[in-house]
Amino acid sequence: MNRGLSDSERFGAFFLCFVLCLLIFFTYTESANSLLLLEGKELENSKIKVYVEGEVVSPGFYELDSGVLMEELLRLASPLPGADLRKVRKNRRIYDGDKVFIPELPLIEVQVGGPGVRSQVFVLYEGSPKSNLIDLCEFHPQAKINSLKAKRPLKNGEYIHVSLKK
């Protein structure tokens, strides 16, 4: 004779299956969370390799801790005086395999001449302080250095006068 399960037996079987499912679920999620934590620790402690070239004293490969910022990489590579760092985001995170190129500042020609100064042409980095130019000039001993002015060309062909006071 085929006898069916009573309601209490069905409830017991259902409850047992439910408990087993919960046990499997929590065991799986616990091990998955542990794995995620383990992977996070591996990422935090792992090394990355980046390549730097351009206007730096020490170009080449660098092995760094993951999570390092561009500022630290620049400190290690030592940008040259002519390095153009105007567009470099120093707080940017560096990632494994990054290739960093530090460009050179554009060069400009500056012609100096007039009463009290020997006529010369200088090549300077764009954005160089005016004091650099004044230091390079050979002034007549009686030249009035405090009243120096420069003629700067505009795109439309006109000129503006710029004070060169130190």
MDAnalysis code that builds the backbone (N, CA, C; Angstrom):
import MDAnalysis as mda
import numpy as np

u = mda.Universe.empty(498, n_residues=166, atom_resindex=np.repeat(np.arange(166), 3), trajectory=True)
u.add_TopologyAttr("name", ["N", "CA", "C"] * 166)
u.add_TopologyAttr("resid", np.arange(1, 167))
u.add_TopologyAttr("resname", ["MET", "ASN", "ARG", "GLY", "LEU", "SER", "ASP", "SER", "GLU", "ARG", "PHE", "GLY", "ALA", "PHE", "PHE", "LEU", "CYS", "PHE", "VAL", "LEU", "CYS", "LEU", "LEU", "ILE", "PHE", "PHE", "THR", "TYR", "THR", "GLU", "SER", "ALA", "ASN", "SER", "LEU", "LEU", "LEU", "LEU", "GLU", "GLY", "LYS", "GLU", "LEU", "GLU", "ASN", "SER", "LYS", "ILE", "LYS", "VAL", "TYR", "VAL", "GLU", "GLY", "GLU", "VAL", "VAL", "SER", "PRO", "GLY", "PHE", "TYR", "GLU", "LEU", "ASP", "SER", "GLY", "VAL", "LEU", "MET", "GLU", "GLU", "LEU", "LEU", "ARG", "LEU", "ALA", "SER", "PRO", "LEU", "PRO", "GLY", "ALA", "ASP", "LEU", "ARG", "LYS", "VAL", "ARG", "LYS", "ASN", "ARG", "ARG", "ILE", "TYR", "ASP", "GLY", "ASP", "LYS", "VAL", "PHE", "ILE", "PRO", "GLU", "LEU", "PRO", "LEU", "ILE", "GLU", "VAL", "GLN", "VAL", "GLY", "GLY", "PRO", "GLY", "VAL", "ARG", "SER", "GLN", "VAL", "PHE", "VAL", "LEU", "TYR", "GLU", "GLY", "SER", "PRO", "LYS", "SER", "ASN", "LEU", "ILE", "ASP", "LEU", "CYS", "GLU", "PHE", "HIS", "PRO", "GLN", "ALA", "LYS", "ILE", "ASN", "SER", "LEU", "LYS", "ALA", "LYS", "ARG", "PRO", "LEU", "LYS", "ASN", "GLY", "GLU", "TYR", "ILE", "HIS", "VAL", "SER", "LEU", "LYS", "LYS"])
u.atoms.positions = np.array([
    [0.811, -1.157, 0.000],
    [0.000, 0.000, 0.000],
    [0.869, 1.239, 0.000],
    [0.477, 2.144, -0.832],
    [1.219, 3.385, -0.989],
    [0.624, 4.438, -0.090],
    [1.403, 4.791, 0.853],
    [0.843, 5.776, 1.766],
    [1.557, 7.092, 1.550],
    [0.867, 8.204, 1.530],
    [1.427, 9.538, 1.353],
    [1.971, 10.075, 2.661],
    [2.720, 11.149, 2.581],
    [3.287, 11.783, 3.773],
    [2.225, 12.616, 4.464],
    [2.297, 12.577, 5.773],
    [1.357, 13.410, 6.527],
    [1.804, 14.860, 6.418],
    [0.913, 15.754, 6.827],
    [1.228, 17.187, 6.779],
    [2.448, 17.519, 7.621],
    [2.574, 16.926, 8.779],
    [3.720, 17.220, 9.652],
    [5.013, 16.676, 9.047],
    [4.945, 15.525, 8.358],
    [6.127, 14.984, 7.708],
    [6.543, 15.860, 6.524],
    [5.559, 16.341, 5.750],
    [5.844, 17.251, 4.640],
    [6.472, 18.540, 5.155],
    [5.908, 19.076, 6.229],
    [6.450, 20.304, 6.827],
    [7.883, 20.075, 7.306],
    [8.142, 18.923, 7.938],
    [9.495, 18.588, 8.410],
    [10.481, 18.480, 7.258],
    [10.083, 17.836, 6.151],
    [10.955, 17.692, 4.981],
    [11.225, 19.067, 4.356],
    [10.162, 19.864, 4.232],
    [10.310, 21.213, 3.690],
    [11.247, 22.042, 4.559],
    [11.043, 21.980, 5.871],
    [11.872, 22.747, 6.810],
    [13.332, 22.304, 6.712],
    [13.570, 21.006, 6.609],
    [14.923, 20.477, 6.496],
    [15.580, 20.971, 5.197],
    [14.853, 20.943, 4.093],
    [15.378, 21.453, 2.816],
    [15.684, 22.948, 2.924],
    [14.788, 23.696, 3.570],
    [14.965, 25.136, 3.746],
    [16.233, 25.434, 4.548],
    [16.439, 24.709, 5.647],
    [17.625, 24.903, 6.490],
    [18.891, 24.554, 5.709],
    [18.843, 23.466, 4.945],
    [20.016, 23.090, 4.135],
    [20.329, 24.164, 3.086],
    [19.300, 24.719, 2.452],
    [19.503, 25.784, 1.461],
    [20.131, 27.015, 2.112],
    [19.631, 27.382, 3.284],
    [20.203, 28.531, 3.998],
    [21.665, 28.274, 4.364],
    [21.937, 27.071, 4.832],
    [23.294, 26.712, 5.206],
    [24.230, 26.799, 3.995],
    [23.808, 26.282, 2.868],
    [24.610, 26.336, 1.638],
    [24.793, 27.789, 1.200],
    [23.732, 28.570, 1.228],
    [23.786, 29.979, 0.814],
    [24.780, 30.772, 1.659],
    [24.669, 30.653, 3.003],
    [25.556, 31.415, 3.882],
    [26.997, 30.929, 3.780],
    [27.186, 29.643, 3.592],
    [28.541, 29.121, 3.423],
    [29.152, 29.669, 2.139],
    [28.366, 29.691, 1.071],
    [28.859, 30.188, -0.214],
    [29.155, 31.682, -0.150],
    [28.212, 32.474, 0.378],
    [28.435, 33.929, 0.433],
    [29.575, 34.274, 1.371],
    [29.737, 33.523, 2.459],
    [30.851, 33.762, 3.386],
    [32.173, 33.523, 2.679],
    [32.272, 32.415, 1.912],
    [33.527, 32.134, 1.211],
    [33.731, 33.129, 0.072],
    [32.654, 33.575, -0.573],
    [32.779, 34.575, -1.638],
    [33.271, 35.903, -1.067],
    [32.724, 36.294, 0.092],
    [33.181, 37.534, 0.736],
    [34.636, 37.419, 1.151],
    [35.026, 36.265, 1.672],
    [36.429, 36.068, 2.054],
    [37.321, 36.171, 0.835],
    [36.874, 35.594, -0.274],
    [37.642, 35.663, -1.504],
    [37.774, 37.101, -1.977],
    [36.681, 37.871, -1.903],
    [36.737, 39.283, -2.288],
    [37.697, 40.051, -1.394],
    [37.649, 39.793, -0.104],
    [38.569, 40.466, 0.807],
    [40.003, 40.079, 0.496],
    [40.207, 38.791, 0.216],
    [41.539, 38.316, -0.116],
    [42.027, 38.985, -1.394],
    [41.165, 39.060, -2.410],
    [41.542, 39.708, -3.660],
    [41.835, 41.184, -3.420],
    [41.047, 41.844, -2.571],
    [41.294, 43.250, -2.249],
    [42.648, 43.447, -1.614],
    [43.030, 42.549, -0.718],
    [44.350, 42.642, -0.085],
    [45.440, 42.414, -1.115],
    [45.218, 41.465, -2.033],
    [46.215, 41.224, -3.075],
    [46.382, 42.477, -3.927],
    [45.274, 43.127, -4.266],
    [45.355, 44.333, -5.076],
    [46.076, 45.445, -4.336],
    [45.794, 45.600, -3.043],
    [46.426, 46.658, -2.277],
    [47.926, 46.439, -2.169],
    [48.370, 45.197, -2.056],
    [49.767, 44.900, -1.843],
    [50.510, 44.568, -3.125],
    [49.839, 44.569, -4.260],
    [50.499, 44.177, -5.489],
    [51.331, 45.320, -6.053],
    [52.224, 44.960, -6.923],
    [53.094, 45.929, -7.597],
    [52.566, 46.157, -9.004],
    [52.787, 47.362, -9.497],
    [52.453, 47.685, -10.880],
    [53.728, 48.134, -11.574],
    [53.729, 48.006, -12.895],
    [54.884, 48.413, -13.676],
    [54.434, 49.483, -14.660],
    [55.121, 50.633, -14.626],
    [54.796, 51.737, -15.530],
    [56.068, 52.189, -16.238],
    [55.885, 52.836, -17.375],
    [57.015, 53.318, -18.156],
    [56.914, 54.829, -18.291],
    [58.037, 55.520, -18.050],
    [58.080, 56.982, -18.152],
    [59.126, 57.363, -19.189],
    [58.761, 58.308, -20.065],
    [59.714, 58.817, -21.042],
    [59.462, 60.305, -21.265],
    [60.383, 60.938, -21.956],
    [60.244, 62.360, -22.241],
    [61.212, 63.181, -21.411],
    [60.764, 64.334, -20.973],
    [61.601, 65.318, -20.285],
    [61.769, 64.993, -18.806],
    [62.424, 63.870, -18.537],
    [62.711, 63.465, -17.159],
    [64.176, 63.053, -17.051],
    [64.736, 63.190, -15.865],
    [66.126, 62.791, -15.615],
    [66.272, 61.283, -15.733],
    [65.297, 60.545, -15.230],
    [65.396, 59.085, -15.169],
    [64.239, 58.413, -15.903],
    [64.293, 58.355, -17.258],
    [63.231, 57.640, -17.979],
    [63.390, 56.137, -17.796],
    [62.321, 55.404, -18.057],
    [62.388, 53.951, -18.002],
    [61.236, 53.344, -17.242],
    [61.390, 52.054, -16.889],
    [60.358, 51.314, -16.175],
    [60.477, 51.566, -14.679],
    [59.334, 51.643, -14.039],
    [59.265, 51.783, -12.582],
    [58.311, 50.736, -12.046],
    [58.709, 50.047, -10.990],
    [57.830, 49.107, -10.299],
    [57.382, 49.796, -9.024],
    [56.072, 50.005, -8.907],
    [55.498, 50.779, -7.809],
    [54.391, 49.994, -7.124],
    [54.040, 50.422, -5.928],
    [52.865, 49.851, -5.259],
    [51.624, 50.302, -6.009],
    [50.628, 49.430, -6.095],
    [49.388, 49.829, -6.755],
    [48.741, 50.959, -5.956],
    [48.027, 51.803, -6.644],
    [47.358, 52.924, -5.988],
    [48.205, 54.174, -5.905],
    [49.433, 54.136, -6.448],
    [50.318, 55.300, -6.383],
    [49.800, 56.398, -7.316],
    [50.076, 57.642, -6.948],
    [49.623, 58.792, -7.733],
    [50.736, 59.296, -8.649],
    [50.349, 60.036, -9.675],
    [51.292, 60.608, -10.634],
    [52.357, 61.452, -9.929],
    [51.970, 62.136, -8.876],
    [52.894, 62.985, -8.125],
    [54.113, 62.184, -7.647],
    [53.894, 60.970, -7.162],
    [54.983, 60.122, -6.689],
    [55.857, 59.669, -7.857],
    [55.249, 59.323, -8.970],
    [56.007, 58.918, -10.150],
    [56.881, 60.067, -10.646],
    [56.352, 61.288, -10.655],
    [57.136, 62.451, -11.067],
    [58.316, 62.675, -10.125],
    [58.087, 62.465, -8.835],
    [59.170, 62.639, -7.864],
    [60.305, 61.664, -8.160],
    [59.955, 60.432, -8.515],
    [60.961, 59.422, -8.809],
    [61.674, 59.677, -10.146],
    [60.934, 60.092, -11.164],
    [61.499, 60.282, -12.505],
    [62.226, 61.621, -12.640],
    [61.959, 62.579, -11.782],
    [62.610, 63.896, -11.763],
    [62.486, 64.651, -13.090],
    [61.403, 65.407, -13.267],
    [61.241, 66.191, -14.496],
    [62.388, 67.185, -14.686],
    [62.798, 67.373, -15.935],
    [63.825, 68.345, -16.282],
    [63.244, 69.758, -16.230],
    [64.089, 70.781, -16.187],
    [63.577, 72.165, -16.140],
    [62.659, 72.515, -17.311],
    [62.871, 71.878, -18.464],
    [62.032, 72.169, -19.627],
    [60.814, 71.275, -19.755],
    [60.488, 70.510, -18.720],
    [59.329, 69.615, -18.775],
    [58.043, 70.419, -18.696],
    [57.112, 70.095, -19.571],
    [55.814, 70.778, -19.588],
    [54.838, 70.004, -18.710],
    [54.677, 70.451, -17.477],
    [53.798, 69.781, -16.513],
    [52.445, 70.476, -16.387],
    [52.161, 71.403, -17.295],
    [50.916, 72.183, -17.186],
    [49.666, 71.323, -17.301],
    [49.714, 70.249, -18.074],
    [48.520, 69.408, -18.263],
    [48.578, 68.101, -17.478],
    [49.622, 67.931, -16.673],
    [49.778, 66.704, -15.894],
    [48.905, 66.786, -14.645],
    [48.028, 65.804, -14.477],
    [47.181, 65.741, -13.273],
    [47.941, 64.965, -12.206],
    [48.525, 65.682, -11.270],
    [49.396, 65.059, -10.275],
    [48.644, 64.154, -9.306],
    [47.352, 64.355, -9.152],
    [46.589, 63.513, -8.226],
    [45.913, 62.343, -8.939],
    [46.288, 62.087, -10.206],
    [45.741, 60.964, -10.964],
    [46.409, 59.664, -10.521],
    [45.620, 58.629, -10.397],
    [46.137, 57.312, -10.008],
    [46.827, 56.665, -11.206],
    [47.934, 55.985, -10.955],
    [48.692, 55.286, -11.986],
    [48.271, 53.817, -11.981],
    [48.136, 53.229, -13.174],
    [47.718, 51.831, -13.288],
    [48.801, 50.989, -13.958],
    [48.743, 49.707, -13.720],
    [49.707, 48.774, -14.298],
    [49.699, 48.898, -15.816],
    [50.888, 48.996, -16.386],
    [51.015, 49.081, -17.842],
    [50.936, 50.492, -18.399],
    [50.699, 51.503, -17.546],
    [50.631, 52.883, -18.036],
    [51.960, 53.282, -18.670],
    [51.871, 54.061, -19.739],
    [53.035, 54.678, -20.371],
    [52.840, 56.185, -20.222],
    [53.765, 56.826, -19.524],
    [53.645, 58.253, -19.232],
    [54.701, 59.000, -20.040],
    [54.246, 59.974, -20.829],
    [55.166, 60.803, -21.620],
    [55.092, 62.230, -21.090],
    [56.245, 62.770, -20.703],
    [56.332, 64.152, -20.223],
    [56.901, 64.986, -21.360],
    [56.075, 65.856, -21.970],
    [56.552, 66.635, -23.118],
    [57.461, 67.798, -22.692],
    [58.147, 68.346, -23.677],
    [59.002, 69.509, -23.452],
    [58.173, 70.770, -23.658],
    [58.457, 71.784, -22.851],
    [57.809, 73.076, -23.049],
    [58.173, 73.611, -24.427],
    [57.256, 74.304, -25.079],
    [57.603, 74.920, -26.371],
    [58.687, 75.982, -26.164],
    [59.547, 76.108, -27.162],
    [60.594, 77.122, -27.113],
    [60.132, 78.376, -27.850],
    [60.537, 79.525, -27.359],
    [60.218, 80.791, -28.017],
    [61.518, 81.567, -28.218],
    [61.559, 82.339, -29.287],
    [62.696, 83.215, -29.537],
    [62.352, 84.603, -29.044],
    [63.283, 85.202, -28.326],
    [63.089, 86.549, -27.814],
    [64.256, 87.398, -28.301],
    [63.919, 88.472, -29.004],
    [64.952, 89.388, -29.489],
    [65.025, 90.576, -28.543],
    [66.245, 90.899, -28.115],
    [66.458, 92.003, -27.186],
    [67.328, 93.033, -27.887],
    [66.972, 94.278, -27.741],
    [67.767, 95.355, -28.336],
    [67.276, 96.696, -27.848],
    [68.003, 97.721, -28.189],
    [67.609, 99.062, -27.797],
    [68.735, 99.771, -27.079],
    [68.482, 101.028, -26.673],
    [69.533, 101.786, -25.995],
    [69.903, 101.151, -24.662],
    [71.176, 100.980, -24.425],
    [71.649, 100.461, -23.150],
    [71.760, 98.959, -23.079],
    [71.430, 98.249, -24.155],
    [71.525, 96.788, -24.134],
    [72.038, 96.305, -25.488],
    [72.902, 95.320, -25.437],
    [73.438, 94.753, -26.670],
    [72.336, 93.959, -27.365],
    [72.187, 94.096, -28.661],
    [71.154, 93.401, -29.429],
    [71.471, 91.902, -29.477],
    [70.529, 91.093, -29.046],
    [70.716, 89.644, -28.981],
    [69.392, 88.922, -29.208],
    [69.499, 87.647, -29.562],
    [68.332, 86.773, -29.670],
    [68.535, 85.626, -28.671],
    [67.511, 85.374, -27.856],
    [67.566, 84.299, -26.870],
    [66.473, 83.287, -27.183],
    [66.760, 82.028, -26.881],
    [65.754, 80.970, -26.994],
    [65.443, 80.525, -25.567],
    [64.176, 80.685, -25.190],
    [63.738, 80.350, -23.830],
    [62.541, 79.416, -23.897],
    [62.304, 78.721, -22.786],
    [61.082, 77.935, -22.698],
    [59.892, 78.864, -22.531],
    [58.801, 78.525, -23.206],
    [57.574, 79.303, -23.064],
    [57.177, 79.322, -21.591],
    [56.834, 80.498, -21.103],
    [56.424, 80.633, -19.707],
    [57.583, 80.881, -18.757],
    [58.812, 81.003, -19.297],
    [59.958, 81.298, -18.422],
    [59.735, 82.635, -17.730],
    [60.182, 82.768, -16.496],
    [60.037, 84.051, -15.802],
    [60.807, 85.157, -16.532],
    [60.259, 86.365, -16.483],
    [60.923, 87.498, -17.121],
    [62.314, 87.719, -16.548],
    [62.490, 87.366, -15.295],
    [63.799, 87.571, -14.656],
    [64.885, 86.744, -15.350],
    [64.518, 85.581, -15.923],
    [65.499, 84.780, -16.661],
    [66.067, 85.564, -17.839],
    [65.183, 86.245, -18.558],
    [65.599, 87.036, -19.711],
    [66.474, 88.203, -19.268],
    [66.073, 88.879, -18.226],
    [66.846, 90.034, -17.742],
    [68.238, 89.587, -17.305],
    [68.336, 88.430, -16.666],
    [69.633, 87.923, -16.217],
    [70.551, 87.593, -17.394],
    [69.985, 87.226, -18.533],
    [70.787, 86.865, -19.703],
    [71.298, 88.076, -20.482],
    [70.594, 89.167, -20.383],
    [70.943, 90.357, -21.173],
    [72.248, 91.001, -20.690],
    [72.953, 91.570, -21.660],
    [74.174, 92.322, -21.340],
    [73.849, 93.807, -21.423],
    [73.612, 94.418, -20.283],
    [73.222, 95.821, -20.231],
    [74.446, 96.730, -20.122],
    [74.302, 97.912, -20.696],
    [75.292, 98.973, -20.502],
    [75.237, 99.351, -19.029],
    [76.390, 99.642, -18.399],
    [76.391, 99.941, -16.963],
    [75.416, 101.042, -16.544],
    [75.069, 101.959, -17.465],
    [74.185, 103.061, -17.084],
    [72.743, 102.875, -17.577],
    [72.439, 101.674, -18.047],
    [71.069, 101.396, -18.519],
    [70.103, 101.398, -17.346],
    [68.893, 101.884, -17.585],
    [67.844, 101.936, -16.553],
    [67.044, 100.633, -16.602],
    [67.543, 99.644, -15.870],
    [66.936, 98.305, -15.912],
    [65.515, 98.311, -15.350],
    [65.212, 99.185, -14.415],
    [63.879, 99.220, -13.800],
    [62.791, 99.694, -14.760],
    [63.173, 100.312, -15.862],
    [62.152, 100.815, -16.796],
    [62.112, 100.007, -18.090],
    [62.533, 98.756, -18.044],
    [62.536, 97.904, -19.243],
    [61.117, 97.561, -19.681],
    [60.946, 97.509, -21.005],
    [59.661, 97.083, -21.578],
    [59.953, 96.160, -22.749],
    [59.059, 95.260, -22.983],
    [59.171, 94.344, -24.116],
    [58.039, 94.613, -25.084],
    [58.338, 94.382, -26.357],
    [57.310, 94.481, -27.388],
    [56.889, 93.058, -27.706],
    [55.652, 92.722, -27.402],
    [55.172, 91.361, -27.635],
    [54.228, 91.364, -28.839],
    [54.521, 90.527, -29.867],
    [53.638, 90.494, -31.048],
    [52.317, 89.791, -30.741],
    [51.252, 90.329, -31.299],
    [49.932, 89.702, -31.200],
    [49.638, 88.950, -32.493],
    [48.634, 88.117, -32.475],
    [48.292, 87.322, -33.665],
    [47.872, 88.200, -34.845],
    [47.305, 89.367, -34.561],
    [46.836, 90.243, -35.642],
    [47.960, 91.107, -36.212],
    [49.217, 90.896, -35.767],
    [50.348, 91.653, -36.293],
    [50.704, 92.888, -35.482],
    [49.838, 93.275, -34.571],
    [50.140, 94.429, -33.727],
    [51.035, 93.994, -32.568],
    [51.541, 94.987, -31.825],
    [52.412, 94.712, -30.677],
    [51.832, 95.337, -29.421],
    [52.127, 94.705, -28.286],
    [51.810, 95.321, -27.001],
    [53.123, 95.476, -26.238],
    [53.182, 96.461, -25.366],
    [54.361, 96.690, -24.560],
    [54.131, 96.081, -23.174],
    [55.109, 95.294, -22.724],
    [55.015, 94.577, -21.457],
    [56.162, 95.023, -20.571],
    [55.861, 95.344, -19.321],
    [56.898, 95.733, -18.367],
    [57.764, 94.531, -18.021],
    [59.061, 94.749, -17.914],
    [59.988, 93.673, -17.564],
    [60.623, 93.903, -16.210],
    [59.952, 94.609, -15.340],
    [60.527, 94.860, -14.010],
    [60.750, 93.546, -13.310],
    [61.873, 93.455, -12.594],
    [62.188, 92.233, -11.844],
    [61.256, 92.057, -10.675],
])
